[in-house]
Each structure stands twice: as structure tokens, then as C-alpha cells.
Amino acid sequence: MRTERQRRAVAYHEAGHAVMRLHLGRRLVRVTIKPKGDSLGHMLQPKTKIDIQWFGEDWRTRRWAETEIMVSMAGPEAEKRLTGRRNNAGAVSDGENVANVAMKAEGDGELATAFIRWLELKVAACLASPAVWVQVEAVAAALLERETLSGEEVRSTACRAFKERTRR
């Protein structure tokens, strides 16, 4: 059984993924904090047309790689902003996805490491923006209340939070 503190951390983690996905112009199907198997929560996104086994060098696949990595990083980063520390145990699949996509995009070496670090900085800066963070907080609160949100519910919750913030 999860404590309320753990539930809150998972809600922020999943809200980070979801808000980043929307921020980067990608759709999502739903996000939940209901545990399933080893997962404490997850985000379901539409199937992609890009096969990670075949990775082209055009701008579309490069942009897809950046987006995929940034969305994977946003969950742990949002959780870190909430708790003040990184939870590596709860984000194993996020880290694996970052490493796999970075190696496909940049190879295994210094370039992949630099690519990952650059995207870490972009994600941290994005979530540090008050206009984005208020959206993460709103989506996390909605997840704590309802446990599962459709992509449209995430979008409307995030938009409402953004509009309320800009009115102040």
C-alpha cells in the first residue's frame, strides 16, 4: 500500500510526463496513477510511426528523439522539483528509454552523453517556468482526485491552470 506522500510523488511524476508531452505538441491518450504490475503509474501515448529499430538521420526522427527523451525525463524531474531529490528506483523505464533513444540518435559515447545533458537542462528549465509548473501542479492535483485522466482532461486542466495564472 502506498502512502499519501508516495501517491503525491507519483502524481507529480506522471503529470510531468503528460504536461511535457503537451508542451512539445504531442498527443496523449491517458495518464494514471493506478498501480499496474511493477508500474506505480503510467502515461499512454498514441502509437508512433517511427520504429526505433530503424532510425533515420532526417530532422523528423531527430525531433522525435528529442521529444521522446524530454518526455521521459520530465517525470523524474517533476518529482525531483516536488520532493527535492531524484527517485531513480521509480523511474527505471524512463532512464532506459532515455539511454536507448539517445544511443540510437547519437551513438554510444560522448555525443550521446552531451545530447542527454543538453536535454536534461532543457527539461529542467521548462519545468522551472512558473507557467509550465502551474500546469504540472494542476494535472497532479486532478490525478490525486480522480487517479486517471484522458488526454483531453489533461489538456483542459493544463490550459485552465495556464489561463488562471496569466490572469493574475
TIRO-2110 file (N, C-alpha, C; in Angstrom, 1 decimal):
// TIRO-2110
0.8, -1.2, 0.0, N, 1, A
0.0, 0.0, 0.0, CA, 1, A
0.9, 1.3, 0.0, C, 1, A
0.6, 2.2, -0.9, N, 2, A
1.3, 3.4, -1.0, CA, 2, A
0.8, 4.4, 0.1, C, 2, A
1.8, 5.2, 0.6, N, 3, A
1.4, 6.3, 1.5, CA, 3, A
0.9, 7.5, 0.6, C, 3, A
0.3, 8.4, 1.3, N, 4, A
-0.2, 9.6, 0.6, CA, 4, A
1.0, 10.4, 0.0, C, 4, A
2.1, 10.4, 0.7, N, 5, A
3.3, 11.1, 0.2, CA, 5, A
3.8, 10.4, -1.1, C, 5, A
3.8, 9.1, -1.2, N, 6, A
4.2, 8.3, -2.4, CA, 6, A
3.2, 8.6, -3.5, C, 6, A
1.9, 8.6, -3.2, N, 7, A
0.9, 8.9, -4.2, CA, 7, A
1.1, 10.2, -4.9, C, 7, A
1.4, 11.2, -4.0, N, 8, A
1.6, 12.6, -4.5, CA, 8, A
2.9, 12.6, -5.4, C, 8, A
3.9, 11.9, -5.0, N, 9, A
5.2, 11.9, -5.8, CA, 9, A
4.9, 11.3, -7.2, C, 9, A
4.1, 10.2, -7.2, N, 10, A
3.7, 9.5, -8.5, CA, 10, A
2.9, 10.4, -9.3, C, 10, A
1.9, 11.2, -8.7, N, 11, A
1.1, 12.1, -9.4, CA, 11, A
1.9, 13.2, -10.1, C, 11, A
2.9, 13.7, -9.4, N, 12, A
3.7, 14.8, -10.0, CA, 12, A
4.6, 14.2, -11.1, C, 12, A
5.1, 13.0, -10.9, N, 13, A
5.9, 12.3, -11.9, CA, 13, A
5.1, 12.1, -13.2, C, 13, A
3.9, 11.6, -13.1, N, 14, A
3.1, 11.3, -14.3, CA, 14, A
2.6, 12.6, -14.9, C, 14, A
2.3, 13.6, -14.0, N, 15, A
1.9, 14.9, -14.5, CA, 15, A
3.0, 15.6, -15.3, C, 15, A
4.3, 15.4, -14.8, N, 16, A
5.4, 15.9, -15.6, CA, 16, A
5.5, 15.4, -17.0, C, 16, A
5.4, 14.0, -17.1, N, 17, A
5.4, 13.4, -18.4, CA, 17, A
4.3, 14.0, -19.3, C, 17, A
3.1, 14.0, -18.7, N, 18, A
1.9, 14.4, -19.5, CA, 18, A
2.0, 15.9, -20.0, C, 18, A
2.4, 16.8, -19.1, N, 19, A
2.4, 18.2, -19.4, CA, 19, A
3.6, 18.5, -20.4, C, 19, A
4.7, 17.8, -20.3, N, 20, A
5.8, 17.9, -21.2, CA, 20, A
5.4, 17.5, -22.6, C, 20, A
4.7, 16.4, -22.6, N, 21, A
4.2, 15.8, -23.9, CA, 21, A
3.3, 16.9, -24.6, C, 21, A
2.4, 17.5, -23.9, N, 22, A
1.5, 18.5, -24.5, CA, 22, A
2.3, 19.7, -24.9, C, 22, A
3.3, 20.1, -24.0, N, 23, A
4.1, 21.3, -24.3, CA, 23, A
4.9, 21.1, -25.6, C, 23, A
5.3, 19.9, -25.9, N, 24, A
6.1, 19.6, -27.1, CA, 24, A
5.2, 19.3, -28.3, C, 24, A
3.9, 19.5, -28.1, N, 25, A
2.9, 19.4, -29.2, CA, 25, A
2.6, 18.0, -29.6, C, 25, A
2.7, 17.1, -28.6, N, 26, A
2.3, 15.7, -28.9, CA, 26, A
1.0, 15.3, -28.1, C, 26, A
0.3, 14.4, -28.7, N, 27, A
-1.0, 14.0, -28.1, CA, 27, A
-0.7, 12.9, -27.1, C, 27, A
-1.7, 12.7, -26.2, N, 28, A
-1.6, 11.6, -25.3, CA, 28, A
-3.0, 11.0, -25.1, C, 28, A
-3.0, 9.7, -24.8, N, 29, A
-4.3, 9.0, -24.7, CA, 29, A
-4.8, 9.2, -23.3, C, 29, A
-4.0, 8.8, -22.3, N, 30, A
-4.4, 9.0, -20.9, CA, 30, A
-3.2, 8.9, -20.0, C, 30, A
-3.4, 9.3, -18.8, N, 31, A
-2.4, 9.2, -17.7, CA, 31, A
-3.1, 8.7, -16.5, C, 31, A
-2.4, 7.8, -15.7, N, 32, A
-3.0, 7.3, -14.5, CA, 32, A
-1.9, 7.1, -13.4, C, 32, A
-2.4, 7.1, -12.2, N, 33, A
-1.5, 6.8, -11.0, CA, 33, A
-2.0, 5.5, -10.4, C, 33, A
-2.8, 4.8, -11.1, N, 34, A
-3.2, 3.4, -10.6, CA, 34, A
-2.0, 2.5, -10.8, C, 34, A
-1.6, 1.8, -9.8, N, 35, A
-0.5, 0.8, -10.0, CA, 35, A
-0.9, -0.3, -10.9, C, 35, A
0.0, -0.8, -11.7, N, 36, A
-0.2, -2.0, -12.6, CA, 36, A
1.1, -2.7, -12.7, C, 36, A
1.2, -3.9, -12.2, N, 37, A
2.4, -4.7, -12.3, CA, 37, A
3.5, -3.9, -11.5, C, 37, A
4.6, -3.7, -12.1, N, 38, A
5.7, -3.0, -11.4, CA, 38, A
5.6, -1.5, -11.5, C, 38, A
4.6, -1.0, -12.3, N, 39, A
4.4, 0.4, -12.6, CA, 39, A
3.5, 1.0, -11.5, C, 39, A
4.0, 2.1, -11.0, N, 40, A
3.2, 2.9, -10.0, CA, 40, A
2.2, 3.8, -10.7, C, 40, A
2.4, 4.0, -11.9, N, 41, A
1.6, 4.9, -12.8, CA, 41, A
2.1, 4.9, -14.2, C, 41, A
1.4, 5.4, -15.1, N, 42, A
1.9, 5.4, -16.5, CA, 42, A
1.1, 6.4, -17.4, C, 42, A
1.7, 6.7, -18.5, N, 43, A
1.0, 7.5, -19.5, CA, 43, A
0.9, 6.7, -20.8, C, 43, A
-0.2, 6.7, -21.3, N, 44, A
-0.4, 6.0, -22.6, CA, 44, A
-0.4, 7.0, -23.7, C, 44, A
0.4, 6.8, -24.7, N, 45, A
0.5, 7.8, -25.8, CA, 45, A
0.2, 7.0, -27.1, C, 45, A
-0.2, 7.8, -28.1, N, 46, A
-0.6, 7.1, -29.4, CA, 46, A
0.6, 6.4, -29.9, C, 46, A
0.4, 5.3, -30.7, N, 47, A
1.5, 4.6, -31.4, CA, 47, A
2.2, 5.5, -32.3, C, 47, A
3.5, 5.4, -32.4, N, 48, A
4.3, 6.2, -33.2, CA, 48, A
4.6, 5.5, -34.5, C, 48, A
4.8, 6.3, -35.6, N, 49, A
5.1, 5.7, -36.9, CA, 49, A
6.6, 5.5, -37.0, C, 49, A
7.4, 6.0, -36.1, N, 50, A
8.8, 5.8, -36.2, CA, 50, A
9.2, 4.6, -35.4, C, 50, A
9.9, 3.7, -36.1, N, 51, A
10.4, 2.5, -35.4, CA, 51, A
11.8, 2.7, -34.9, C, 51, A
11.9, 2.5, -33.6, N, 52, A
13.2, 2.8, -33.0, CA, 52, A
14.3, 1.9, -33.5, C, 52, A
14.0, 0.7, -34.1, N, 53, A
15.0, -0.2, -34.7, CA, 53, A
15.6, 0.4, -35.9, C, 53, A
14.8, 1.2, -36.7, N, 54, A
15.3, 1.9, -37.8, CA, 54, A
15.3, 3.4, -37.5, C, 54, A
16.4, 4.0, -37.5, N, 55, A
16.5, 5.4, -37.1, CA, 55, A
17.1, 6.2, -38.2, C, 55, A
16.3, 7.0, -38.9, N, 56, A
16.8, 7.8, -39.9, CA, 56, A
17.6, 9.0, -39.4, C, 56, A
18.3, 9.7, -40.3, N, 57, A
19.0, 10.9, -39.9, CA, 57, A
18.4, 12.2, -40.3, C, 57, A
17.1, 12.1, -40.7, N, 58, A
16.4, 13.4, -41.1, CA, 58, A
15.9, 14.1, -39.8, C, 58, A
15.5, 15.4, -40.1, N, 59, A
15.0, 16.2, -38.9, CA, 59, A
13.8, 15.6, -38.2, C, 59, A
13.0, 14.9, -38.9, N, 60, A
11.8, 14.3, -38.2, CA, 60, A
12.1, 13.3, -37.1, C, 60, A
13.1, 12.4, -37.5, N, 61, A
13.5, 11.4, -36.5, CA, 61, A
14.3, 12.1, -35.4, C, 61, A
15.1, 13.1, -35.7, N, 62, A
15.8, 13.8, -34.7, CA, 62, A
14.9, 14.5, -33.7, C, 62, A
13.9, 15.2, -34.3, N, 63, A
12.9, 15.9, -33.4, CA, 63, A
12.1, 14.8, -32.6, C, 63, A
11.8, 13.7, -33.2, N, 64, A
11.1, 12.6, -32.4, CA, 64, A
12.0, 12.2, -31.2, C, 64, A
13.2, 12.0, -31.5, N, 65, A
14.2, 11.5, -30.4, CA, 65, A
14.2, 12.6, -29.3, C, 65, A
14.4, 13.8, -29.6, N, 66, A
14.4, 14.9, -28.6, CA, 66, A
13.1, 14.9, -27.8, C, 66, A
12.0, 14.8, -28.5, N, 67, A
10.7, 14.8, -27.8, CA, 67, A
10.6, 13.6, -26.9, C, 67, A
10.9, 12.4, -27.4, N, 68, A
10.8, 11.2, -26.6, CA, 68, A
11.6, 11.2, -25.4, C, 68, A
12.8, 11.7, -25.5, N, 69, A
13.8, 11.8, -24.4, CA, 69, A
13.2, 12.9, -23.4, C, 69, A
12.8, 14.0, -23.8, N, 70, A
12.4, 15.1, -22.9, CA, 70, A
11.1, 14.6, -22.2, C, 70, A
10.2, 13.9, -22.8, N, 71, A
9.0, 13.4, -22.1, CA, 71, A
9.4, 12.4, -21.0, C, 71, A
10.4, 11.5, -21.4, N, 72, A
10.8, 10.5, -20.4, CA, 72, A
11.5, 11.2, -19.2, C, 72, A
12.3, 12.3, -19.4, N, 73, A
13.0, 13.0, -18.4, CA, 73, A
12.0, 13.8, -17.5, C, 73, A
10.9, 14.3, -18.0, N, 74, A
10.1, 15.2, -17.3, CA, 74, A
9.4, 14.6, -16.1, C, 74, A
9.1, 13.3, -16.1, N, 75, A
8.5, 12.7, -14.9, CA, 75, A
9.5, 12.7, -13.7, C, 75, A
10.7, 12.2, -13.9, N, 76, A
11.6, 12.3, -12.7, CA, 76, A
12.0, 13.7, -12.3, C, 76, A
12.0, 14.6, -13.3, N, 77, A
12.4, 16.0, -13.0, CA, 77, A
11.2, 16.7, -12.2, C, 77, A
10.0, 16.4, -12.6, N, 78, A
8.9, 17.0, -11.8, CA, 78, A
8.8, 16.4, -10.4, C, 78, A
9.1, 15.1, -10.3, N, 79, A
9.1, 14.5, -9.0, CA, 79, A
10.2, 15.1, -8.1, C, 79, A
11.4, 15.4, -8.7, N, 80, A
12.5, 16.0, -8.1, CA, 80, A
12.2, 17.4, -7.6, C, 80, A
11.5, 18.1, -8.4, N, 81, A
11.1, 19.5, -8.0, CA, 81, A
10.1, 19.5, -6.8, C, 81, A
9.3, 18.4, -6.8, N, 82, A
8.4, 18.3, -5.6, CA, 82, A
9.1, 17.9, -4.4, C, 82, A
9.9, 16.8, -4.5, N, 83, A
10.5, 16.2, -3.3, CA, 83, A
11.9, 16.7, -2.9, C, 83, A
12.6, 17.3, -3.9, N, 84, A
13.9, 17.8, -3.6, CA, 84, A
15.0, 16.8, -3.9, C, 84, A
14.6, 15.6, -4.3, N, 85, A
15.6, 14.6, -4.7, CA, 85, A
15.1, 13.7, -5.8, C, 85, A
16.0, 13.1, -6.5, N, 86, A
15.7, 12.2, -7.6, CA, 86, A
15.4, 10.8, -7.1, C, 86, A
14.3, 10.3, -7.7, N, 87, A
13.9, 8.9, -7.3, CA, 87, A
14.2, 8.0, -8.5, C, 87, A
15.4, 7.4, -8.5, N, 88, A
15.9, 6.6, -9.5, CA, 88, A
15.2, 5.2, -9.6, C, 88, A
14.8, 4.7, -8.4, N, 89, A
14.1, 3.4, -8.4, CA, 89, A
12.8, 3.4, -9.1, C, 89, A
12.0, 4.5, -8.9, N, 90, A
10.7, 4.6, -9.5, CA, 90, A
10.7, 4.9, -11.0, C, 90, A
11.8, 5.3, -11.6, N, 91, A
11.9, 5.7, -12.9, CA, 91, A
12.9, 4.9, -13.8, C, 91, A
13.0, 3.7, -13.5, N, 92, A
13.9, 2.8, -14.2, CA, 92, A
13.6, 2.8, -15.7, C, 92, A
12.3, 2.6, -16.1, N, 93, A
12.0, 2.6, -17.5, CA, 93, A
12.2, 3.9, -18.2, C, 93, A
12.0, 5.0, -17.5, N, 94, A
12.3, 6.3, -18.0, CA, 94, A
13.8, 6.4, -18.4, C, 94, A
14.6, 6.1, -17.5, N, 95, A
16.1, 6.1, -17.7, CA, 95, A
16.5, 5.2, -18.9, C, 95, A
15.9, 4.0, -18.9, N, 96, A
16.2, 3.1, -20.0, CA, 96, A
15.8, 3.6, -21.4, C, 96, A
14.6, 4.3, -21.4, N, 97, A
14.2, 4.9, -22.6, CA, 97, A
15.1, 6.0, -23.1, C, 97, A
15.5, 6.8, -22.2, N, 98, A
16.4, 7.9, -22.5, CA, 98, A
17.7, 7.4, -23.1, C, 98, A
18.3, 6.4, -22.4, N, 99, A
19.6, 5.8, -22.9, CA, 99, A
19.4, 5.2, -24.3, C, 99, A
18.3, 4.4, -24.5, N, 100, A
18.1, 3.7, -25.8, CA, 100, A
17.9, 4.7, -26.9, C, 100, A
17.1, 5.7, -26.7, N, 101, A
16.8, 6.7, -27.8, CA, 101, A
18.1, 7.5, -28.1, C, 101, A
18.8, 7.9, -27.0, N, 102, A
20.0, 8.7, -27.2, CA, 102, A
21.0, 7.9, -28.0, C, 102, A
21.2, 6.6, -27.7, N, 103, A
22.2, 5.8, -28.4, CA, 103, A
21.8, 5.6, -29.8, C, 103, A
20.5, 5.5, -30.1, N, 104, A
20.0, 5.4, -31.5, CA, 104, A
20.3, 6.7, -32.2, C, 104, A
20.1, 7.8, -31.6, N, 105, A
20.2, 9.1, -32.2, CA, 105, A
21.7, 9.6, -32.4, C, 105, A
22.5, 9.3, -31.3, N, 106, A
23.9, 9.8, -31.3, CA, 106, A
25.0, 8.8, -31.2, C, 106, A
24.6, 7.5, -31.1, N, 107, A
25.6, 6.5, -30.9, CA, 107, A
26.0, 6.4, -29.4, C, 107, A
26.9, 5.5, -29.1, N, 108, A
27.2, 5.2, -27.7, CA, 108, A
28.5, 5.9, -27.4, C, 108, A
28.5, 7.0, -26.7, N, 109, A
29.7, 7.8, -26.5, CA, 109, A
29.5, 9.2, -26.0, C, 109, A
30.5, 10.0, -26.2, N, 110, A
30.4, 11.4, -25.7, CA, 110, A
29.3, 12.2, -26.3, C, 110, A
29.0, 12.0, -27.5, N, 111, A
27.9, 12.8, -28.2, CA, 111, A
26.6, 12.4, -27.5, C, 111, A
26.3, 11.1, -27.3, N, 112, A
25.1, 10.7, -26.6, CA, 112, A
25.0, 11.3, -25.2, C, 112, A
26.1, 11.3, -24.5, N, 113, A
26.1, 11.9, -23.1, CA, 113, A
25.8, 13.4, -23.2, C, 113, A
26.4, 14.1, -24.1, N, 114, A
26.2, 15.5, -24.3, CA, 114, A
24.8, 15.8, -24.7, C, 114, A
24.2, 15.0, -25.6, N, 115, A
22.8, 15.1, -26.0, CA, 115, A
21.9, 15.0, -24.8, C, 115, A
22.1, 14.0, -24.0, N, 116, A
21.3, 13.7, -22.8, CA, 116, A
21.4, 14.9, -21.9, C, 116, A
22.6, 15.4, -21.6, N, 117, A
22.8, 16.5, -20.7, CA, 117, A
22.1, 17.8, -21.2, C, 117, A
22.2, 18.0, -22.5, N, 118, A
21.6, 19.2, -23.1, CA, 118, A
20.1, 19.1, -22.9, C, 118, A
19.5, 17.9, -23.1, N, 119, A
18.0, 17.8, -23.0, CA, 119, A
17.6, 17.8, -21.5, C, 119, A
18.5, 17.4, -20.6, N, 120, A
18.2, 17.5, -19.1, CA, 120, A
18.0, 19.0, -18.8, C, 120, A
19.0, 19.8, -19.3, N, 121, A
18.9, 21.2, -19.0, CA, 121, A
17.7, 21.9, -19.6, C, 121, A
17.3, 21.5, -20.8, N, 122, A
16.0, 22.0, -21.4, CA, 122, A
14.8, 21.6, -20.6, C, 122, A
14.7, 20.4, -20.1, N, 123, A
13.6, 19.9, -19.3, CA, 123, A
13.5, 20.6, -18.0, C, 123, A
14.7, 20.7, -17.3, N, 124, A
14.7, 21.4, -16.0, CA, 124, A
14.2, 22.9, -16.2, C, 124, A
14.7, 23.6, -17.2, N, 125, A
14.3, 25.0, -17.5, CA, 125, A
12.9, 25.1, -17.8, C, 125, A
12.4, 24.2, -18.6, N, 126, A
10.9, 24.2, -19.0, CA, 126, A
10.1, 24.0, -17.7, C, 126, A
10.4, 23.0, -16.9, N, 127, A
9.5, 22.8, -15.7, CA, 127, A
9.7, 23.9, -14.7, C, 127, A
10.8, 24.6, -14.7, N, 128, A
11.1, 25.7, -13.7, CA, 128, A
10.3, 26.9, -14.1, C, 128, A
9.8, 27.0, -15.3, N, 129, A
9.0, 28.1, -15.7, CA, 129, A
7.7, 28.1, -15.0, C, 129, A
7.3, 29.2, -14.3, N, 130, A
6.1, 29.2, -13.5, CA, 130, A
4.8, 28.8, -14.3, C, 130, A
4.8, 29.2, -15.6, N, 131, A
3.7, 29.0, -16.5, CA, 131, A
3.5, 27.5, -16.8, C, 131, A
4.6, 26.8, -16.8, N, 132, A
4.5, 25.3, -17.0, CA, 132, A
4.3, 24.6, -15.7, C, 132, A
5.0, 25.0, -14.7, N, 133, A
4.9, 24.3, -13.4, CA, 133, A
3.5, 24.4, -12.8, C, 133, A
2.8, 25.5, -13.0, N, 134, A
1.4, 25.6, -12.6, CA, 134, A
0.5, 24.5, -13.3, C, 134, A
0.9, 24.2, -14.5, N, 135, A
0.1, 23.1, -15.2, CA, 135, A
0.4, 21.8, -14.6, C, 135, A
1.7, 21.5, -14.3, N, 136, A
2.0, 20.2, -13.7, CA, 136, A
1.3, 20.1, -12.3, C, 136, A
1.3, 21.1, -11.6, N, 137, A
0.6, 21.1, -10.3, CA, 137, A
-0.9, 20.8, -10.4, C, 137, A
-1.5, 21.4, -11.4, N, 138, A
-3.0, 21.3, -11.7, CA, 138, A
-3.3, 19.8, -12.1, C, 138, A
-2.4, 19.3, -13.0, N, 139, A
-2.7, 17.9, -13.5, CA, 139, A
-2.4, 16.9, -12.4, C, 139, A
-1.4, 17.2, -11.6, N, 140, A
-1.1, 16.3, -10.4, CA, 140, A
-2.3, 16.3, -9.4, C, 140, A
-2.8, 17.5, -9.2, N, 141, A
-4.0, 17.6, -8.3, CA, 141, A
-5.2, 16.8, -8.8, C, 141, A
-5.4, 16.9, -10.1, N, 142, A
-6.5, 16.2, -10.7, CA, 142, A
-6.3, 14.7, -10.7, C, 142, A
-5.0, 14.3, -10.9, N, 143, A
-4.7, 12.8, -10.8, CA, 143, A
-4.9, 12.3, -9.4, C, 143, A
-4.6, 13.1, -8.4, N, 144, A
-4.8, 12.7, -7.0, CA, 144, A
-6.3, 12.5, -6.7, C, 144, A
-7.1, 13.4, -7.3, N, 145, A
-8.5, 13.3, -7.1, CA, 145, A
-9.2, 12.2, -7.9, C, 145, A
-8.8, 12.0, -9.1, N, 146, A
-9.5, 11.0, -10.0, CA, 146, A
-8.7, 9.8, -10.4, C, 146, A
-7.4, 9.8, -10.2, N, 147, A
-6.5, 8.7, -10.5, CA, 147, A
-6.2, 8.5, -12.0, C, 147, A
-7.1, 8.7, -12.9, N, 148, A
-6.9, 8.6, -14.3, CA, 148, A
-7.5, 9.7, -15.0, C, 148, A
-6.8, 10.3, -16.0, N, 149, A
-7.3, 11.4, -16.8, CA, 149, A
-7.1, 11.0, -18.3, C, 149, A
-8.1, 11.4, -19.1, N, 150, A
-7.9, 11.2, -20.5, CA, 150, A
-7.0, 12.3, -21.0, C, 150, A
-6.5, 12.1, -22.2, N, 151, A
-5.6, 13.2, -22.8, CA, 151, A
-6.4, 14.5, -22.9, C, 151, A
-7.6, 14.5, -23.2, N, 152, A
-8.4, 15.7, -23.3, CA, 152, A
-8.6, 16.4, -21.9, C, 152, A
-8.7, 15.5, -20.9, N, 153, A
-8.8, 16.1, -19.5, CA, 153, A
-7.5, 16.7, -19.1, C, 153, A
-6.4, 16.1, -19.4, N, 154, A
-5.1, 16.7, -19.1, CA, 154, A
-5.0, 18.0, -19.8, C, 154, A
-5.3, 18.0, -21.1, N, 155, A
-5.2, 19.3, -21.9, CA, 155, A
-6.0, 20.4, -21.3, C, 155, A
-7.3, 20.1, -21.0, N, 156, A
-8.2, 21.1, -20.5, CA, 156, A
-7.7, 21.6, -19.1, C, 156, A
-7.3, 20.7, -18.2, N, 157, A
-6.8, 21.0, -16.9, CA, 157, A
-5.5, 21.9, -17.0, C, 157, A
-4.6, 21.5, -17.9, N, 158, A
-3.4, 22.3, -18.1, CA, 158, A
-3.7, 23.7, -18.6, C, 158, A
-4.6, 23.8, -19.6, N, 159, A
-5.0, 25.1, -20.2, CA, 159, A
-5.6, 26.0, -19.2, C, 159, A
-6.5, 25.4, -18.4, N, 160, A
-7.2, 26.2, -17.4, CA, 160, A
-6.3, 26.8, -16.4, C, 160, A
-5.3, 25.9, -15.9, N, 161, A
-4.3, 26.4, -15.0, CA, 161, A
-3.4, 27.5, -15.6, C, 161, A
-3.1, 27.4, -16.8, N, 162, A
-2.3, 28.4, -17.5, CA, 162, A
-3.0, 29.7, -17.6, C, 162, A
-4.3, 29.6, -18.0, N, 163, A
-5.1, 30.8, -18.2, CA, 163, A
-5.3, 31.5, -16.8, C, 163, A
-5.6, 30.8, -15.8, N, 164, A
-5.7, 31.3, -14.5, CA, 164, A
-4.5, 32.1, -14.0, C, 164, A
-3.3, 31.5, -14.3, N, 165, A
-2.0, 32.1, -13.9, CA, 165, A
-1.8, 33.4, -14.7, C, 165, A
-2.1, 33.4, -15.9, N, 166, A
-1.8, 34.6, -16.7, CA, 166, A
-2.8, 35.7, -16.4, C, 166, A
-3.9, 35.4, -15.8, N, 167, A
-4.9, 36.5, -15.4, CA, 167, A
-4.4, 37.2, -14.2, C, 167, A
-3.6, 36.6, -13.3, N, 168, A
-3.1, 37.2, -12.1, CA, 168, A
-2.3, 38.4, -12.3, C, 168, A
END
